[in-house]
Amino acid sequence: MKVSFSIPVAGVLALLFLLIVLPPACLAQQTDEAAAPEGALLRPVLGNTNWLKIDWDAEFTFSENNHNQSLERSYGSGNLPVVPTDDGVNLNNVEMYVHKDPHGSAMLGYGPLQGAAPKQASWGYYTQAVAGRASGSLFGGWDETWGLNHRSATDPNTTASSLIVPNAYAIAYVPVLGGLNFFGGFYGIGIGHESHTNLRIGPNQFATHTYSLIANPDLALGGVVAGDFFRNQRGTLAWEFGMNSGIETVRSPNGTPAYQAAIRYRTPDFKTRIDYATFWANGEISPDRTAADYPGTAWHGVISPRHQLYQYHALTMGHDFTPRWNAYTEFTMGHQSGDGRAGTIALRTSQGGFRGASWGNAVLGATYRATSKLWYNARYEHYRDAAGYELPSGVRSDFNGLTGGVRYTMGRYLVLRPELRYDWQNASHGAAFNSKRSHTQLTGTIDLSVYF
């Protein structure tokens, strides 16, 4: 299913959406100014109950680059390898979150929460559904095989996936051993600084994403337990350990599990944050299994009758220097082993003798909060894909991206994020932008997010 709107139609639909949804939500909240925008649409029906909360957001994006091609635009891949890949005016995503928030000491993908560990046991759940143009390029994994989302292996249309469920897991908190948090179900592994979700208060200050977010392992079926080494006047040192089905899949492609772990440190005031997270697994698809059943490996999988180790590491450090200034840096490294034997075949090239590939990214970002509503953001990233293994373009190259933008809260329900991004290559063995015609790309994006 492909949903594409011309500029006039998209504008009319966006206006109708705002006129229909926002006034009732705003009126419903006039008597409770402290209520969050998230969940406002159904709060008059559900009340302020803790056991069922339903939050929504919709993301409208206008994006253009200086190398647009009409064919790539129609396929939704005009911005590749920048993500989201879709250009023009689009209703990128509509996201729904159904959840019950437990009183625990950690959040999956975020780490330890501030304050003392609760003394009472608690439980909850979290489910997320995403529909729209960008859902496939951002979230596509095991659910791309659903009939609604299915497309042929030769179809270059990146917008065909229309409904994705990236999170559906249960949560339990038990006040033993300093507090243990259990998560089980389908979930985003949450390694690295950025998040796939479009949360209003979150790490994604830009509408476009880093290359490392594309490379991060995500979307698995399994379980995670999280606790603390210590939580005192020295700060909080937390740990996580989990086991799941593999990379972008709900069933192992080789019959063995995957593992994840993290160590996260926070100063007592939570102004300094240091996270190290890792993921490792046997990364090959067994020859007796069908590669088409594992869409997360569509462009970077390996087929082999022998185990080929996959590993991913991410180190993120952030600090709030003042109430107005904060910055972060992130370093990632991934490696897929290959024994070089004839039966070890890289899906991208369909050739045997695969000897392995490495990739990694370095990111530096900063934010200046001029006011509570107006933030200025800057980000630089350097991504190395020397084997052309991890990014969809398949080009052996170093990539650089420089992004500047603004995050402006227009009202309680609206966040506007205009940005300008310049990407370029060096040490290149071929062009990656403009359908492999150009070595640089200038992308302008205006993103309007609505929370209700």
N, C-alpha and C positions, 0 to 999 in steps of 0.2 A: 504494500500500500504506500503510495507516494502522495504527500500532501504539499502542494506547492501553490503559492498565492502570488498574483501580480501585486504591484505596489498599491494601486487603488483599492483592490479587493481586501488586501491585508489591512489597510488603514481603516476601512469601514468595519471589518470584523473586530479589529482591536477596539475601535470606538464603541461598538455595540457591547462588546464584552465589558468594558469599563462602566458603561451606563447601566447595564443590567446587574452586574455583580457588586460593584463598589458602593453605590448609594445605600442599598439595604444593609450591607455590612457596616458601613459607617454609622447609619442610624441606630443599628443595634448596639453599637459601642459607645454612643454618646453618654450613657449613664455609667460607663465603666472605662474611664480613660486609661487605667493601668493595664487593661487587657491587651495581650499581644495581638498584632495583626494576624499571625498564623492561627488558623482555626476560626476566624471571625465569621465565615460564611455559615457554618453549622452550629456555632456556639449558642445562638438563640434556641435551637432545637435540643442540643445535647446538654446545655448548661455548662457549668464549670467542673464537670465530673472528671475524676482522675483516671478512671478505668477505660475510657474511650475518648480519644482526641483525634480529630481529622483535620489535617492542615493541607493547604493547597498552595501551589505557585504556578504561574504561567510566565513563560519567557519569550518575548518578542525580540527579534534581532534583525538589524539591517547591517550587512557586511559586504564590502567591495574591496577588490585588490586591483593593482595596476596591470594585471595580466589575465583579465577575465576572458574566457572562451565560452561561447554559447553552448557547446556540447557538454563541457564540464559543468556549467551552471545547471543544465537540465538534469544531469546525473547527481547533482548535489555534492560534487567533489571539487568545486572551483577554488577552494582555499587550501587544498592539500599541499603539504602535510600539516598545515595549521588546523587545529580542531577547536570548535566545530568546523567541519569542512564545507558546510553549506553557505553560499553567498546569496545576495539579494535580500528581500524582505521575507521573513518566515516566522511562523509560530513554531519556535524551536521545540519547546517541550511544555507539556502540562504534567505536573507531578502531584501525586497524592500520597500523603503519609498518614497511615492509620497506626496509632501507637498508644501504649500505656507506659508512662515513665516511672521506673522503679526508683526507690531511694537507695542508691548504691554508691560505690566509691570510684567507679570508672565507667567510661563510655567507650563502646567499640569504635575503633578507628580514631579516637581522640585521645584516650589515655586517662590518667587519674583526674578526678574532680577535686575542686578546692574544698577545704574544710576537713573536719574530723570524719573518720569512717563511721557510718551509721551503726547503731547498736541493735537495730531490729532487722529481721529478714524481710525481703521484699521481692516482688516479681514484676515482670512487664513483658512487652512485646513490641516489635517494630516492623512495619510492612510498608514498602514503597513501590508504587507503580508509576511508570513514565511512558507517556505517549507523545509522539511528535516527530519532527523532521530530524532532530539531532540525536534521538534516543539510540539509534543503532550505532553511530560513530562513537558515542560516549560510553554506552553501557553494554553494547552487544556482546553476548556470551552464549551460555547454554540455551537461552530462550529464543535465539535466532532460528532454531529449528521448529518452532511452533508454526502451524499452518498459516496463521495470520501474518507471520513475519518472513515466511520462506521465500527465498529467491534462488535462482540457479547459480551455479558456481561461476558461470561466465558473464553474469549480469554485473556491469560496472556501477549500477545505481546504488549509491551509499545511503539512500534515504528509504529503502524498502522496509526496513524494520520499523514497526509502528507502535508496538506495545512491549515494554520491557519491565520485568520485575526483578530489580537488582538486590532487593533486601526483603527478607521475610524470616525473622528469627525471634526466638524466645529469649528472655533475660531472667536470671535469678541472682539474687544477692544473699549471701549467707555470712553472718557476722562471726566467722571463726578464722583463726590464724591471721588476725588483723583485718579481715574482710575479704571475701572472695566473690568475684563477679563471673557468672557463667553465661555464655552466649552460644546458641545453637540453632542452625537452620541454614538458609541461603543468606549470604552476606558479602558485602564488599570488604576485601581484606584490609584496606585502609593503610597501606604502606606509603609513606611520603607526605609531603606538606599539603598538597591539594586534595580536594574532595570531588568526586564525580557529581555530587548533588548540588543543587542551586539554593542552599540554605541562605537565608537573609544575613544572619550573623555567622560567618564562617570564614575559611581561609581563602576563598576564591574572590579576590578583589577585581579580577579581570574577567571579561566574558570569554576570551580565548584562553586556551590552556597551554601548559608547558609540554615539551616533548616527553618529559619524564612521566607525566600522567598517562600518556599513551602507552608507555612501556611498562607501567606498574602492573604486576599480577593482580587480578581482581576477580570478583564474582565466583564464589566457590560454595560448596555444601560441606558443612563440618561444624566444629565447635571450638571455642576459645575460652580459656580461663585467665583471669587477670587479678592480680593482688599487689601488695606492697612489700618491698624489703624493709622500708621504714617510712614513717610519716610523722615528723616532729619539727623542732625548731631549726633543724638543718635543711628542711625541705621535704620533698616526697620523691622517693626512688621506687618506681613501680615496675612490674614485670608482666609479660603476657606470654602465653604459650597456646598453640592451637594445632589441630590436625584436621585436614580436609581432603577433598577428593582430587584436587589437582588445579591446574591453571585454566581458568575460564570454563569450568565444567562441573557438572553435578555427578559425574561418574568417572572414575579414573580411566585414562586412556591406556594404562599399562598394568592395572591391577594392584598398584601400590599407592599408599597415601602420600600426601604432601604435608609439610610442616611449616609453621610460622612462629616467630618469636619476636619480642620487643623488650627493650629496657628504656624507660622514660623517666627523666628527672625534671622536677620543678622546684624552683626556689620557694621559700615560704609564702611570698607574696605573688607567686605565679608569674612574675615579670620576666623570668628567664626560663626557657623551655629547651630541653635537649632530648632528642629521640633517636634511638638506633633501632631499626626494624629489619628483619631478614625473613626470607622465604626460600625454601629449598624442596626439591622433589625430583623424581625421575621424570624427565621432561619429554620422553619419546612417546609416540603413538605406536602400539604394537601392530605388526603387519596383519594380524588377524582381526583388527578392528578397522572401522571405516573412518577415514579422516574427516569426511563430511559431517560426522556426528559431533565434531569438536570445533565449532566455528571460531572459538577464541584463538585457535592456532592457524587461522586461514592463511596468514601470510608469513608466519614465523614458526612453523612446526617442523618436527623431525620424525620420520618413521624409522624404526630400528627394532630388530629382534633382541637387542641388548640394551640394558639400562644406560641412559645418557643423562648425567646430572644437570639439573637446572638450578641456578641460584640467583638471588636478587638481594641487594643490600641498599639501605637508605639511611643516611645520617642527616638530620634536620636540627638546626639551632635557631632560636628566635629570642629577641630581647626587646622589651619596652624601655627605651631610654628615658623618655618623658611621657606625660599623658598625651602628648601630640605625636611623638616620633616613635616608630618601631621598625625593626628590620629583621630579616631572616635569611638564612642561607641553607641550601640543600645540596647534598652530594649523593648520587645514586650510581650503582654499578650492577650490571646483569651479565650473566654468562650462561650459555648453553653449550655443554660439552658435546663432542663428537669424536668417535674413535677412529674415523677415517676409513673404515672398512666399507666394502661395496654395498652391504645391506643397510647402511646408515644413510638415509636419503633426506635432503632438505626439501620441504614442500615447495618453497619458493622457486627452486631451480629444477626440481624433479631429478636431480643428479645424485648418484651415490658417492661415497667417499667423503661425506661431510666431516670436517675436522673441528667444528666448534665455532662459536662467535661470541664476541663481547661487545658491550655497549655501556654508555654511562652519560650522566648529565651533571652539570654544576649550575646552580641558580642562585642569584642574589636579588632580593626584593626589599623595598622600603615603602613605608606609608607615612604621610604627613596629614594629620587630622586638623584641618584649618578650623572647622567647627564640628559639632556633633553630627551634622548632616552632610558636610562636604569634606571628602578625603581625596588627597592626591597620591597616586601610586606609580611606582616605577619598578621595572623588572628587567634583568639581563639573564640570559641562559646560554650555555654552551653545551651542545649535545654531540657526542661522538658515536657514530654507528659505522665503524671501520669495515665491517663485513657486509653492510647493507642488509642486515638481518632483521632488525626490530621495527623500523618504521615502514608504513605501507608502501612508500615509494620504492623501496628496495635499492636505493642508491648508496654506494659506499662513500660516506662523506662526513665531515664535521659541519654541524649546523649551529648558527648563532641567531638569537632573537632578542630584540630590544623593544620593550613595550612601555608606553606611558599612557596614563589614563586618569579618569576622575570617577569617583563613586559618590553620587549625589542622591540623598534620600529626599524625594520630592514630596512625600507625605507618609503617613503611617503605613500605607499599603504599596507604595511605589518606590523602586530603586532604579536609577538611571546610571548606566556605566558606558560612557563613550571612551574609546581608546584608539590609539594609533600604534601599529606594530610593524617593525621592519625585520625581515629575516634574510639571512644570506649564508652562503656556503663557502667553505674553504677545504683544501685537501680533497677536492672533489674528483670523483671518477664518473661524473655525469650529472646533468641537471636534475633537480628534484621538483622544482616549482613549475607551474603552468604546464602540467602534463609533460614534465621532463623537457621543457623548452628553455627554462630560465634558471639562473643561479641566484636570483634575488626575488623578493616579493614585499611590496608595501600594502598592508591591509588596514583599512579603517572599519571599525565596528561600533555600532550603537546598540546597546542592549537595554531593554526595559523589562524589569521583572516585577510581577504583581503578586502580592502575598495576601491570601484571604482564607 
